[in-house]
Amino acid sequence: MKFQYKSNDYHQPQRNGALAGLLVLLFPVLLPSLFSPLSHASPSMFSEWNGPKPRHLPLLKSALQHQKEPNAPKPRHLPLFKSALQRPSANAKQSDLWLPLANQGWRSCAQSANNPSALPQKSQGYIQVFLDGGLNQQRMGICDAVAVTKILNATLVIPYLEVNPVWQDSSSFMDIYDVDHFINVLKDDISIVKELPNEFSWSTREYYATAIRATRIKTAPVHASANWYLENVLPVLQSYGVAAISPFSHRLTFDNLPMDIQRLRCKANFQALIFVPHIRALGDALVSRLRYPSIKNRGLDGVHLEETAYTNKIQEPLKFVVLHLRFDKDMAAHSACDFGGGKAEKLALAKYRQMIWQGRVLNSQFTDEELRSQGRCPLTPEEIGLLLAALGFDKSTRLYLASHKVYGGEARISALRRLFPLMEDKKSLASSEERAGVKGKASLLAALDYYVSMHSNIFISASPGNMHNALMGHRTYENLKTIKPNMALLGQLFLNKSLSWSEFQQAVVEGHENRQGQIRIRKPKQSIYTYPAPDCMCHG
């Protein structure tokens, strides 16, 4: 079929050219898959900022050059040398990096200091808690609820997890954690029920949202003492048989509590809270694929498990690092730091900061240089890559990227990927079918990352936060190597543009010698979930 245009010959070429130009512009929009790299997400053409150039270009170039094989005389034993090249890189420096932590003289002891006492013959009533925040903030709240229940000789109703306002995740306790395991592990410490009995079925979130209720406790102060609960919550329990505490995040002190209560918090955190079976199964599959990348069958069925078990017997498992890269838009904006994206990025983050926090961001009062020198800026993917490279990790390092969404997408991660081309994440290791059960559910995705992180040889986080704190504490409890970046030192180093690679590397190595999982004794007001010694760990 031919289309006839009622136009003269003079205007025809111009219109054809205009149509062709329009198609060229629209083609990437209509068929974006043809213009995006395979297996990796790319920023949209409508992104609010252009991909930044590396901010620390001299250091980045030095790091890349440092990883190249130096000029050396030809090997005298060529066949042996070729065989050695086919094995994962393992120089002396890397061998030290991968060494597990030595016995530090501490062991986990979350069991009661005394013989477990029998549960009270009569419960004082039912405790309900409503928990907001993300996975790890809610996790701490669950453990605090266990402790408060013990303090009050009450019965705990499985905690209610609020819908996260940022990620809009409605996952419940039972969607994330193995509830039967949770109840069974704590059965000698407190009574737990999955739901209220019929006589108290009226005590729901909706009930408390519609009016002031006598059974709701909404005045619990941050880090409240045990006496506060005995004086303010126990009478409600005794009068009505149920007490609903909301808000409850960070509502129990870390100090001046009996040892049994402290250890019960750790028992809940480190022993009772395990993820549901399908999270553990997918997590095991990801860990297996990181350790045994030659596995071809990536299904989660029995055939895969048998093949994996066979492969594990004949192959030496590879080591891997988990990098928790918390660099989402909220964190970037709230930090008020400059991340090298130019005026457009600065304007976009400032606008977002004003919209969300209405000028209540204290960091906005300081310059970027002041914030960085104080260690108050989150590390960018490029900067955390430079840190890892300076510590001795090279292109042969297998890196698992634990993150929900990186602000800037693939363009922001490109420098890190150049330094560590063997970087993987959930999408690269698992098929879309395997990820269907966690897709779009921030808490389940975070749970999967948490599980993989606990099975890694080394864990490092690009910035402090709930995930960093929770895993640092859990890995300390298990005596696993965890690198804690020296934020103040790194901020000052990155500000010094005259540093050579060797100077940078020496400063980084010296500044992190005692930041790789060494036991830190908890100080007053510090979290027991981040620093479990000495409350939940025994010396000797």
Solvent accessible surface area in square Angstrom, and as a share of the most:
residue,aa,sasa,rsa
1,M,212,0.94
2,K,185,0.78
3,F,156,0.65
4,Q,173,0.77
5,Y,136,0.52
6,K,214,0.91
7,S,35,0.23
8,N,86,0.44
9,D,126,0.65
10,Y,161,0.61
11,H,78,0.35
12,Q,54,0.24
13,P,87,0.55
14,Q,115,0.51
15,R,138,0.50
16,N,76,0.39
17,G,45,0.43
18,A,68,0.53
19,L,94,0.47
20,A,53,0.41
21,G,34,0.33
22,L,91,0.45
23,L,107,0.53
24,V,105,0.60
25,L,125,0.62
26,L,72,0.36
27,F,90,0.37
28,P,40,0.25
29,V,63,0.36
30,L,116,0.57
31,L,80,0.40
32,P,81,0.51
33,S,85,0.55
34,L,119,0.59
35,F,115,0.48
36,S,46,0.30
37,P,73,0.46
38,L,159,0.79
39,S,96,0.62
40,H,63,0.28
41,A,67,0.52
42,S,47,0.30
43,P,58,0.37
44,S,68,0.44
45,M,121,0.54
46,F,151,0.63
47,S,45,0.29
48,E,82,0.37
49,W,16,0.06
50,N,125,0.64
51,G,46,0.44
52,P,28,0.18
53,K,173,0.73
54,P,47,0.29
55,R,72,0.26
56,H,8,0.03
57,L,77,0.38
58,P,87,0.55
59,L,12,0.06
60,L,1,0.01
61,K,106,0.45
62,S,30,0.20
63,A,0,0.00
64,L,22,0.11
65,Q,113,0.50
66,H,97,0.43
67,Q,32,0.14
68,K,135,0.57
69,E,131,0.59
70,P,112,0.70
71,N,158,0.81
72,A,77,0.59
73,P,123,0.77
74,K,185,0.78
75,P,47,0.29
76,R,222,0.81
77,H,117,0.52
78,L,85,0.43
79,P,101,0.63
80,L,130,0.65
81,F,83,0.35
82,K,112,0.47
83,S,62,0.40
84,A,58,0.45
85,L,95,0.47
86,Q,157,0.70
87,R,156,0.57
88,P,78,0.49
89,S,51,0.33
90,A,76,0.59
91,N,78,0.40
92,A,82,0.64
93,K,88,0.37
94,Q,2,0.01
95,S,53,0.34
96,D,91,0.47
97,L,15,0.07
98,W,36,0.13
99,L,105,0.52
100,P,110,0.69
101,L,31,0.15
102,A,79,0.61
103,N,132,0.68
104,Q,55,0.24
105,G,27,0.26
106,W,52,0.18
107,R,137,0.50
108,S,50,0.32
109,C,18,0.11
110,A,2,0.02
111,Q,101,0.45
112,S,40,0.26
113,A,59,0.45
114,N,103,0.53
115,N,136,0.70
116,P,94,0.59
117,S,77,0.50
118,A,96,0.75
119,L,63,0.32
120,P,62,0.39
121,Q,198,0.88
122,K,169,0.72
123,S,44,0.29
124,Q,67,0.30
125,G,9,0.08
126,Y,49,0.19
127,I,0,0.00
128,Q,19,0.09
129,V,2,0.01
130,F,12,0.05
131,L,1,0.00
132,D,58,0.30
133,G,19,0.18
134,G,30,0.29
135,L,8,0.04
136,N,9,0.05
137,Q,35,0.16
138,Q,8,0.03
139,R,4,0.02
140,M,19,0.09
141,G,1,0.01
142,I,0,0.00
143,C,0,0.00
144,D,4,0.02
145,A,0,0.00
146,V,0,0.00
147,A,0,0.00
148,V,0,0.00
149,T,0,0.00
150,K,53,0.22
151,I,28,0.14
152,L,3,0.01
153,N,71,0.36
154,A,6,0.05
155,T,9,0.05
156,L,0,0.00
157,V,12,0.07
158,I,17,0.09
159,P,5,0.03
160,Y,96,0.36
161,L,12,0.06
162,E,33,0.15
163,V,71,0.41
164,N,17,0.09
165,P,102,0.64
166,V,88,0.51
167,W,87,0.31
168,Q,124,0.55
169,D,9,0.05
170,S,83,0.54
171,S,12,0.08
172,S,49,0.32
173,F,4,0.02
174,M,87,0.39
175,D,66,0.34
176,I,1,0.00
177,Y,3,0.01
178,D,31,0.16
179,V,17,0.10
180,D,85,0.44
181,H,58,0.26
182,F,0,0.00
183,I,42,0.22
184,N,83,0.42
185,V,33,0.19
186,L,0,0.00
187,K,109,0.46
188,D,77,0.40
189,D,17,0.09
190,I,6,0.03
191,S,44,0.29
192,I,18,0.09
193,V,46,0.27
194,K,93,0.39
195,E,131,0.59
196,L,23,0.11
197,P,45,0.28
198,N,142,0.73
199,E,127,0.57
200,F,28,0.12
201,S,70,0.45
202,W,102,0.36
203,S,3,0.02
204,T,54,0.31
205,R,99,0.36
206,E,112,0.50
207,Y,65,0.25
208,Y,13,0.05
209,A,77,0.59
210,T,102,0.60
211,A,53,0.41
212,I,156,0.79
213,R,66,0.24
214,A,69,0.53
215,T,6,0.04
216,R,76,0.28
217,I,16,0.08
218,K,105,0.44
219,T,102,0.59
220,A,5,0.04
221,P,57,0.36
222,V,89,0.51
223,H,78,0.35
224,A,3,0.03
225,S,53,0.34
226,A,19,0.15
227,N,94,0.48
228,W,46,0.16
229,Y,0,0.00
230,L,70,0.35
231,E,122,0.55
232,N,60,0.31
233,V,0,0.00
234,L,36,0.18
235,P,62,0.39
236,V,22,0.13
237,L,2,0.01
238,Q,112,0.50
239,S,84,0.54
240,Y,107,0.41
241,G,18,0.17
242,V,0,0.00
243,A,0,0.00
244,A,0,0.00
245,I,0,0.00
246,S,19,0.13
247,P,48,0.30
248,F,1,0.00
249,S,9,0.06
250,H,71,0.32
251,R,40,0.15
252,L,0,0.00
253,T,19,0.11
254,F,18,0.07
255,D,30,0.16
256,N,156,0.80
257,L,21,0.10
258,P,79,0.50
259,M,86,0.39
260,D,49,0.26
261,I,13,0.07
262,Q,5,0.02
263,R,33,0.12
264,L,9,0.04
265,R,0,0.00
266,C,0,0.00
267,K,21,0.09
268,A,0,0.00
269,N,6,0.03
270,F,16,0.07
271,Q,59,0.26
272,A,0,0.00
273,L,7,0.03
274,I,52,0.26
275,F,10,0.04
276,V,13,0.08
277,P,81,0.51
278,H,91,0.40
279,I,0,0.00
280,R,70,0.26
281,A,49,0.38
282,L,5,0.02
283,G,0,0.00
284,D,69,0.36
285,A,4,0.03
286,L,0,0.00
287,V,16,0.09
288,S,13,0.08
289,R,2,0.01
290,L,0,0.00
291,R,46,0.17
292,Y,17,0.07
293,P,56,0.35
294,S,62,0.40
295,I,12,0.06
296,K,189,0.80
297,N,55,0.28
298,R,93,0.34
299,G,26,0.25
300,L,68,0.34
301,D,78,0.40
302,G,44,0.42
303,V,85,0.49
304,H,2,0.01
305,L,108,0.54
306,E,128,0.57
307,E,73,0.33
308,T,13,0.07
309,A,50,0.39
310,Y,139,0.53
311,T,20,0.12
312,N,58,0.30
313,K,169,0.72
314,I,112,0.57
315,Q,61,0.27
316,E,129,0.58
317,P,62,0.39
318,L,48,0.24
319,K,88,0.37
320,F,0,0.00
321,V,0,0.00
322,V,0,0.00
323,L,0,0.00
324,H,19,0.08
325,L,2,0.01
326,R,88,0.32
327,F,1,0.01
328,D,24,0.13
329,K,61,0.26
330,D,41,0.21
331,M,29,0.13
332,A,0,0.00
333,A,0,0.00
334,H,82,0.37
335,S,8,0.05
336,A,20,0.15
337,C,10,0.06
338,D,32,0.16
339,F,2,0.01
340,G,26,0.25
341,G,12,0.12
342,G,39,0.38
343,K,180,0.76
344,A,54,0.42
345,E,2,0.01
346,K,108,0.46
347,L,129,0.64
348,A,17,0.14
349,L,6,0.03
350,A,39,0.31
351,K,151,0.64
352,Y,42,0.16
353,R,41,0.15
354,Q,105,0.47
355,M,120,0.54
356,I,70,0.36
357,W,49,0.17
358,Q,95,0.42
359,G,58,0.56
360,R,163,0.59
361,V,6,0.03
362,L,125,0.62
363,N,21,0.11
364,S,63,0.41
365,Q,135,0.60
366,F,75,0.31
367,T,75,0.43
368,D,26,0.13
369,E,102,0.46
370,E,76,0.34
371,L,0,0.00
372,R,9,0.03
373,S,40,0.26
374,Q,86,0.38
375,G,17,0.16
376,R,91,0.33
377,C,7,0.04
378,P,8,0.05
379,L,6,0.03
380,T,8,0.04
381,P,0,0.00
382,E,14,0.06
383,E,1,0.00
384,I,0,0.00
385,G,0,0.00
386,L,0,0.00
387,L,0,0.00
388,L,1,0.00
389,A,4,0.03
390,A,0,0.00
391,L,8,0.04
392,G,11,0.10
393,F,2,0.01
394,D,25,0.13
395,K,82,0.35
396,S,36,0.23
397,T,3,0.02
398,R,21,0.08
399,L,0,0.00
400,Y,0,0.00
401,L,9,0.05
402,A,0,0.00
403,S,22,0.14
404,H,90,0.40
405,K,143,0.61
406,V,13,0.08
407,Y,15,0.06
408,G,10,0.10
409,G,23,0.22
410,E,29,0.13
411,A,31,0.24
412,R,14,0.05
413,I,13,0.07
414,S,52,0.34
415,A,9,0.07
416,L,0,0.00
417,R,50,0.18
418,R,138,0.50
419,L,0,0.00
420,F,0,0.00
421,P,69,0.43
422,L,73,0.36
423,M,11,0.05
424,E,35,0.16
425,D,42,0.22
426,K,20,0.09
427,K,130,0.55
428,S,37,0.24
429,L,1,0.01
430,A,5,0.04
431,S,50,0.33
432,S,70,0.45
433,E,137,0.61
434,E,30,0.13
435,R,46,0.17
436,A,66,0.51
437,G,40,0.39
438,V,1,0.00
439,K,157,0.67
440,G,64,0.61
441,K,88,0.37
442,A,11,0.09
443,S,13,0.08
444,L,6,0.03
445,L,28,0.14
446,A,27,0.21
447,A,0,0.00
448,L,0,0.00
449,D,6,0.03
450,Y,4,0.01
451,Y,30,0.11
452,V,0,0.00
453,S,0,0.00
454,M,28,0.13
455,H,77,0.34
456,S,6,0.04
457,N,44,0.22
458,I,1,0.01
459,F,0,0.00
460,I,0,0.00
461,S,1,0.01
462,A,0,0.00
463,S,3,0.02
464,P,75,0.47
465,G,14,0.14
466,N,58,0.30
467,M,19,0.08
468,H,8,0.04
469,N,46,0.24
470,A,6,0.04
471,L,0,0.00
472,M,19,0.08
473,G,0,0.00
474,H,20,0.09
475,R,0,0.00
476,T,17,0.10
477,Y,13,0.05
478,E,83,0.37
479,N,49,0.25
480,L,56,0.28
481,K,18,0.08
482,T,6,0.04
483,I,0,0.00
484,K,66,0.28
485,P,5,0.03
486,N,34,0.18
487,M,28,0.12
488,A,39,0.30
489,L,42,0.21
490,L,0,0.00
491,G,6,0.06
492,Q,92,0.41
493,L,18,0.09
494,F,2,0.01
495,L,59,0.29
496,N,65,0.33
497,K,131,0.55
498,S,98,0.63
499,L,31,0.15
500,S,52,0.34
501,W,26,0.09
502,S,75,0.48
503,E,89,0.40
504,F,0,0.00
505,Q,22,0.10
506,Q,111,0.49
507,A,28,0.22
508,V,0,0.00
509,V,57,0.33
510,E,102,0.46
511,G,20,0.19
512,H,0,0.00
513,E,101,0.45
514,N,97,0.50
515,R,67,0.24
516,Q,31,0.14
517,G,13,0.13
518,Q,59,0.26
519,I,28,0.14
520,R,107,0.39
521,I,86,0.44
522,R,35,0.13
523,K,132,0.56
524,P,110,0.69
525,K,167,0.71
526,Q,56,0.25
527,S,24,0.16
528,I,0,0.00
529,Y,1,0.00
530,T,10,0.06
531,Y,34,0.13
532,P,1,0.00
533,A,0,0.00
534,P,60,0.38
535,D,14,0.07
536,C,0,0.00
537,M,6,0.03
538,C,26,0.15
539,H,130,0.58
540,G,75,0.72
